[in-house]
Amino acid sequence: MKRKVYHIILPSIMPVLFLIIAFTPVEVLGCFMRGLIALLITLVSGLAALVAVTIGVKGRVRNDRNSIWWVISTLILVIPLIAMVLQA
């Protein structure tokens, strides 16, 4: 249960926040502020994905069976990056 919380539920907060900002009407935050917040979420998610993939690769080199959880975290954290590229 602890692994599911740390590697699935917590990383999925970033894509949910990104989608909330993306679907917020322009009148609420303004176009400029929505863009800055979305960019900030994307940058933080991308940095967290880099950290997760680094830990996963180190675990894979050491033949750690639990390194697949870091790969799952990376795939979840990359979702805002992909969405940002598709929206641009």
PyMOL commands that set and color helices and strands:
alter all, ss='L'
color gray80, all
select helices_A, chain A and resi 2-9+13-22+26-29+31-61+67-77+79-87
alter helices_A, ss='H'
color red, helices_A
deselect
rebuild
show_as cartoon
